[in-house]
Amino acid sequence: MSLTFGILGFLNYGPMSGYDLVKSFESSLQFFWHAQSSHIYLELKKLEKNGYISGETVIQSDRPNKKIFSITETGKKAFMDWLVEGAGEDATQFKSAFLMKVFFGGNMPPDQSADMLRRFKADCEAYLGKMGAAPKTIEHYGGNKETYQIMYWQFTVDFGYRFIKNCIEWAEHCIRQLETIDSQKIAHENKEE
C-alpha cells in the first residue's frame, strides 16, 4: 500500500514517466522503501485504472514513445488523506530476516556468527559510501522545489545516515562480544587438554 502513496507523492511534485519514478525511488527512498521497477509499473496501471493518476503518451522520434503520468484530484486527495492520517503504520514495527538470523545465531559457532556480522558491517559501510551522493541528488531533484520541501528530504537522509552509522557500531559491538566468547571457549578447551 505504501508504494501507492510513494508514487502519488512523487507525482504530487510534478508529472513523471515510469522511468523517472524508478530513478526517483532509487535515488531518494531506497534506504527505507525499496521498490522494484516491475512493481512500480504494475502500480502505475492500477493507479491509472482507479483514477488516481492519468497518463499521456508522448511520441518520440529518436526513442520509444513514453507515457507521462500526472496525479489527479482524486489521487491528490487520497495522498493528502494518507499523509495526514496514515494507514495505521507503526513506525516501531519492521521486518528483518537478517535480525531473525542474528536472533537464532546461537545455533552456529560464534566465529560463523561473527563472519555474518562482519559482512553486515561491510554492507553498511558500502551503503554509507553511497549515501554520500544524497546531497547531489537532493540538489538535482530539488531545483524547482520550495526550501521547506527539500528540508524534509534531508530529514530522511539524516535518519538514514544515523541509522547506518548505528548499525555499524552495533555490529562492531556484537563482533567484539563474539570474539570474546570464542577466545574464552578456546582457552577453556586448551585447559582441558
N, C-alpha and C positions, 0 to 999 in steps of 0.2 A: 504494500500500500504506500509506503514512503517513497518508492520510486515514482509513483504517480505525482506526488507533490514536489519531488525534486525536479521533475521535468516541467511541471507547471511553474515552479519558482524561477527556473531559468527563462522560460518563455514570458514570464511576467516582466523581465528586464527588456525583452525585445524578441522579434521573430528570429528563428534559428532553423537550420536544416538538421536532419538526424545526425549527420556527421559532426556538425557544430556541437550538438548536445553531447555526443560521445566524448569529444575532446574536452568539453567543459567539465563533465563528470571526472574524467581522468586527471585534469589539471587542478581541480579545486575540491571536490568532495570525496575523492578516492580514499583518503585516510579514514573517514568514518562511514562512507556509503559507497561500496564497490558495486558498480553496475556493468554488466557485460553489454556490449553493443547490441547483441541479438535481443536482449531483454528490453533495451531502450526502444528498439524499432517495434517490437511487439506491443509495448505500452503505448507508443505513439498511435498505432492503429486503433487500440481500444479507446484512447482519449478522443480521437477524432470521431469514432463511431458514436461515443456518448455525448458529443457536443461540447467537450471541454476545450478543444483546440480545433482550428481549421487549417487545412493545408492547401498551398497553392504551388502548382508545378511551374518551375522556371525552366524555360527552354534555353539550352546552351549549345552553341555550335562547336566549341572546341572540347567539350567534356560531355559526359552523360547528363541528361536532364536531372534536376534535383527538386526536391519538394521542400518548401519553406513553411514552417508551422508557426502559427500565432495563437495566443491564448484568447479565448472568447470571454464574454462577460460571465457566462456560466462557469467557466474554468477559473476566472479571477475570484468569483465568489467562493467556490469550493476551496481554492488555495488559501484565501484570507481566513475562511472559517477554520481550516486545518491549522493555520499559523497561530491564530488567536486561541483556539480551544484545544488543539491537538486531538489525537485519536486515542487517548489513554495510554500513551507511551510512558514507560517507567525508565528514566534515564539511568537508574542503577542496575537494570537488568540487561545483560547481554550474554551472548553465547560465544564460547571459545573452545574449540576442540583441543587447542594447544594446552589450555589450563586444565582441561579434563585429563590430558596425558600427564601433566605435572602432578595432579592430584593422585593418580594411580601409579606414579613413578616409583613408589616404594617396592613395586613388584619386579624391578630390574636392578642390576648392580649400580651403585652410586656413580661410578665413572661413566656409565651409559647415560644416566640422567644428566650428569654434568655436561656431557657432549651435546645432548639435546638443548640444554640451556645456552651453551656456547654458540650453537647455530642460531638460536633465537636472538641472542645478543648481536651476533654479526648481521642478521637480517635487520634488526632495529637500527644498527649503526649505518647500514647501507640506506635504509629509508630516511634516516635523519639527514644524510647527504643529499638525497633527492628533495627534501623539504627546503633546501637552500634556494631552489628555483621558485618557491612560492611568491616572494616579493615581486619578481618579474612578471609572474602570471597575473597577480593582482593588478599590477600596473597596466598590463596589456588589456585585460578584460574590464578594468575599472575606468578606462579613459573617459567614457561618457556617463559615468555614474556619479551620484552625489557622494560627497566625502563621508557622510554618516553611513551610507550603504556599504562602502568599502571597509569601514571600521568593523562591521560585523564579520566580513570575510576574514579580516585579520584576527578577530577573536577565535575563529575556528583553527586558524594556522597556529596561533599561540597555544591553544589547547593541545593540538597535535604534537607540537614541539615539546611541550612539557610532559605529555603522556609518554612519548617515545623515550625521552631522557629518563623518566621514572622507570620505564621498562628495562632500560639498560642497567640502571643502578640496582633494580630488583634482581635481575639475572646475575649480576656480579655478586651480590649478597648470597644468593642461593648457591652459586658455584663454590664460593668460599666455604660455606657450610658443608656441602657435599665433599669437598676435598678434605675437610677435617674428619668427616666420618670415614672416608676411605683411608686416610692416614692412620686413624685410630684402629680401624679394622686390621690393617697390615701390621701395625705394631703389636696388636693382640695375637695375631696369627704367628708372628715371629717369636713371641714369648712362649707359645705352646710348643714350638719345635725344639 
